[in-house]
Protein backbone atom coordinates (compact mmCIF):
# COMPACT_ATOMS: atom_id res chain seq x y z
CA UNK A 1 0.00 0.00 0.00
CA UNK A 2 1.36 3.41 -0.96
CA UNK A 3 2.09 5.95 1.72
CA UNK A 4 -0.06 9.10 1.61
CA UNK A 5 1.35 12.59 1.07
CA UNK A 6 1.88 14.80 4.12
CA UNK A 7 -0.23 17.95 3.99
CA UNK A 8 1.13 21.32 5.17
CA UNK A 9 -0.93 24.45 5.72
CA UNK A 10 1.12 27.50 4.79
CA UNK A 11 0.57 31.14 5.76
CA UNK A 12 3.24 33.58 4.64
CA UNK A 13 3.49 37.33 5.02
CA UNK A 14 5.69 38.34 2.07
CA UNK A 15 7.36 41.74 1.73
CA UNK A 16 9.62 41.57 -1.31
CA UNK A 17 10.85 45.16 -1.31
CA UNK A 18 13.24 44.47 -4.20
CA UNK A 19 10.35 43.60 -6.55
CA UNK A 20 7.60 45.68 -4.90
CA UNK A 21 5.56 42.60 -3.95
CA UNK A 22 3.58 42.71 -0.69
CA UNK A 23 1.26 39.76 -0.18
CA UNK A 24 -0.39 37.60 2.43
CA UNK A 25 -0.18 34.09 1.02
CA UNK A 26 -2.21 31.04 2.01
CA UNK A 27 -1.55 27.62 0.51
CA UNK A 28 -1.97 23.94 1.14
CA UNK A 29 1.12 22.03 0.04
CA UNK A 30 1.51 18.28 -0.20
CA UNK A 31 4.85 16.58 0.45
CA UNK A 32 5.14 13.35 -1.51
CA UNK A 33 6.37 10.38 0.62
CA UNK A 34 9.64 10.32 -1.36
CA UNK A 35 10.22 14.09 -0.98
CA UNK A 36 12.44 15.29 1.85
CA UNK A 37 11.50 18.11 4.20
CA UNK A 38 14.53 20.02 2.89
CA UNK A 39 13.10 19.89 -0.63
CA UNK A 40 9.72 21.08 0.62
CA UNK A 41 11.41 24.07 2.27
CA UNK A 42 13.23 24.81 -1.00
CA UNK A 43 9.93 24.68 -2.92
CA UNK A 44 8.43 27.20 -0.50
CA UNK A 45 11.45 29.47 -0.91
CA UNK A 46 11.08 29.25 -4.69
CA UNK A 47 7.40 30.16 -4.33
CA UNK A 48 8.37 33.29 -2.40
CA UNK A 49 11.25 34.35 -4.63
CA UNK A 50 9.25 34.12 -7.85
CA UNK A 51 5.76 34.83 -6.53
CA UNK A 52 3.26 36.29 -8.89
CA UNK A 53 -0.52 35.88 -8.73
CA UNK A 54 -0.72 33.00 -11.23
CA UNK A 55 2.25 31.02 -9.86
CA UNK A 56 1.14 27.57 -8.80
CA UNK A 57 2.55 24.33 -7.46
CA UNK A 58 2.48 21.41 -9.89
CA UNK A 59 2.20 17.72 -9.11
CA UNK A 60 5.89 17.91 -8.25
CA UNK A 61 8.17 14.89 -8.26
CA UNK A 62 5.33 12.57 -9.25
CA UNK A 63 5.02 14.35 -12.63
CA UNK A 64 8.43 14.20 -14.29
CA UNK A 65 7.44 16.38 -17.25
CA UNK A 66 6.42 19.30 -15.01
CA UNK A 67 8.53 21.72 -12.96
CA UNK A 68 7.95 22.30 -9.25
CA UNK A 69 6.08 25.56 -9.89
CA UNK A 70 4.87 27.33 -12.99
CA UNK A 71 2.82 30.08 -14.53
CA UNK A 72 0.84 29.09 -17.58
CA UNK A 73 -0.71 31.52 -20.02
CA UNK A 74 -4.33 31.37 -21.19
CA UNK A 75 -3.18 29.42 -24.25
CA UNK A 76 -1.48 26.76 -22.08
CA UNK A 77 2.07 27.91 -22.82
CA UNK A 78 4.45 27.97 -19.88
CA UNK A 79 5.40 31.55 -19.08
CA UNK A 80 7.52 30.74 -16.01
CA UNK A 81 9.10 27.34 -15.24
CA UNK A 82 10.58 27.00 -11.71
CA UNK A 83 12.72 24.03 -10.67
CA UNK A 84 14.08 23.18 -7.22
CA UNK A 85 17.17 21.17 -6.33
CA UNK A 86 19.95 20.13 -8.70
CA UNK A 87 18.40 18.89 -11.95
CA UNK A 88 20.25 17.81 -15.06
CA UNK A 89 21.36 20.78 -17.17
CA UNK A 90 19.63 19.30 -20.26
CA UNK A 91 16.27 19.61 -18.48
CA UNK A 92 16.80 23.33 -17.86
CA UNK A 93 18.11 23.94 -21.38
CA UNK A 94 14.99 22.29 -22.82
CA UNK A 95 12.75 24.32 -20.47
CA UNK A 96 14.55 27.46 -21.64
CA UNK A 97 13.59 26.70 -25.24
CA UNK A 98 9.92 26.11 -24.41
CA UNK A 99 9.21 28.64 -21.63
CA UNK A 100 9.25 32.41 -21.38
CA UNK A 101 11.40 32.38 -18.23
CA UNK A 102 13.14 29.58 -16.34
CA UNK A 103 14.30 29.70 -12.73
CA UNK A 104 16.19 27.28 -10.55
CA UNK A 105 16.41 27.42 -6.78
CA UNK A 106 19.56 25.34 -6.46
CA UNK A 107 20.27 23.47 -3.27
CA UNK A 108 21.28 20.05 -2.11
CA UNK A 109 24.05 18.19 -0.41
CA UNK A 110 25.93 17.70 -3.69
CA UNK A 111 25.39 21.26 -4.96
CA UNK A 112 29.10 22.13 -5.23
CA UNK A 113 29.77 19.12 -7.49
CA UNK A 114 26.62 19.88 -9.51
CA UNK A 115 27.69 23.51 -9.90
CA UNK A 116 31.10 22.57 -11.35
CA UNK A 117 29.56 20.11 -13.79
CA UNK A 118 26.36 21.89 -14.89
CA UNK A 119 26.62 25.65 -14.36
CA UNK A 120 29.00 26.25 -17.31
CA UNK A 121 26.50 24.53 -19.63
CA UNK A 122 23.64 26.67 -18.30
CA UNK A 123 25.31 30.05 -18.76
CA UNK A 124 24.21 30.04 -22.43
CA UNK A 125 20.47 29.91 -21.56
CA UNK A 126 19.40 33.57 -21.94
CA UNK A 127 16.12 33.32 -20.01
CA UNK A 128 17.49 31.40 -16.99
CA UNK A 129 17.93 32.54 -13.40
CA UNK A 130 19.78 30.38 -10.88
CA UNK A 131 19.67 31.25 -7.18
CA UNK A 132 21.53 29.04 -4.71
CA UNK A 133 20.87 28.40 -1.03
CA UNK A 134 23.34 26.82 1.34
CA UNK A 135 22.48 23.50 2.92
CA UNK A 136 22.94 25.14 6.33
CA UNK A 137 20.19 27.69 5.60
CA UNK A 138 17.82 25.00 4.31
CA UNK A 139 18.55 22.77 7.31
CA UNK A 140 17.93 25.66 9.74
CA UNK A 141 14.47 26.21 8.28
CA UNK A 142 13.75 22.48 8.14
CA UNK A 143 14.47 22.22 11.88
CA UNK A 144 11.62 24.72 12.44
CA UNK A 145 9.22 23.01 10.04
CA UNK A 146 5.75 22.29 11.33
CA UNK A 147 2.61 21.00 9.58
CA UNK A 148 1.20 24.50 10.06
CA UNK A 149 3.81 26.82 8.56
CA UNK A 150 3.72 30.50 9.47
CA UNK A 151 6.51 32.59 8.00
CA UNK A 152 7.14 36.31 7.77
CA UNK A 153 9.51 37.01 4.90
CA UNK A 154 11.23 40.23 3.88
CA UNK A 155 13.51 40.49 0.86
CA UNK A 156 15.52 43.70 0.69
CA UNK A 157 18.73 44.59 -1.20
CA UNK A 158 19.31 40.96 -2.15
CA UNK A 159 18.96 39.66 1.40
CA UNK A 160 16.18 37.33 2.56
CA UNK A 161 14.99 37.60 6.17
CA UNK A 162 12.65 34.85 7.33
CA UNK A 163 10.98 34.90 10.74
CA UNK A 164 9.51 31.66 12.06
CA UNK A 165 8.46 31.12 15.66
CA UNK A 166 10.11 34.34 16.84
CA UNK A 167 13.48 33.39 15.34
CA UNK A 168 14.87 35.23 12.31
CA UNK A 169 17.03 33.54 9.68
CA UNK A 170 18.98 35.61 7.18
CA UNK A 171 20.76 34.81 3.93
CA UNK A 172 22.00 36.67 0.89
CA UNK A 173 20.32 35.69 -2.36
CA UNK A 174 23.19 34.02 -4.16
CA UNK A 175 22.30 34.67 -7.81
CA UNK A 176 24.60 32.47 -9.91
CA UNK A 177 23.02 33.17 -13.32
CA UNK A 178 20.62 35.89 -14.49
CA UNK A 179 18.65 38.09 -12.15
CA UNK A 180 15.46 37.98 -10.23
Secondary structure, 3 states (H helix, E strand, C coil): CCCCCEEEEEEEEEEECCCCEEEEEEEEEEECCCCCHHHHHHHHHHHHHCCCCCCEECCHHHCCCCCCEEEECCCCCEEEEEEEECCCHHHHHHHHHHCCEEEEEECCCCHHHHHHHHHHHHCCCCCEEEEECCHHHHHHHHHCCCCEEEEEEEEECCEEEEEECCEEEEEECEEEECCC
